Amino acid sequence: MENYIKKSTNVNTNEISSPQLPQSKLYLKILGIPFLTNNGTPIARNQIEEVIKRIHLFNNIMLVSSPRIIKASPKSDMVVIWIDI
């Protein structure tokens, strides 16, 4: 059993960096958003980003990439929005 345990004398303290919080990548899937806006134009990524900035739940969340807008089906008037956070 001793062969599997690393002894603390073998640890190089020069390789240990300062403690950091873990970084993870998550996504958020938003369903049921209309494809067309009130003026009849398709919904745009910048509109989604503006709405996200106004929601207090997203105050300390950083977007990894631009939101992806995908139609639910080719003939549907609804979209699915994927957001990497």
Sequence and secondary structure as in RCSB ss.txt:
>XXXX:A:sequence
MENYIKKSTNVNTNEISSPQLPQSKLYLKILGIPFLTNNGTPIARNQIEEVIKRIHLFNNIMLVSSPRIIKASPK
SDMVVIWIDI
>XXXX:A:secstr
 GGGS  GGG  GGG           EEEEEEEESB TTS B  HHHHHHHHHHSGGGTT   SS  EEEESSTT
 SEEEEEEE 
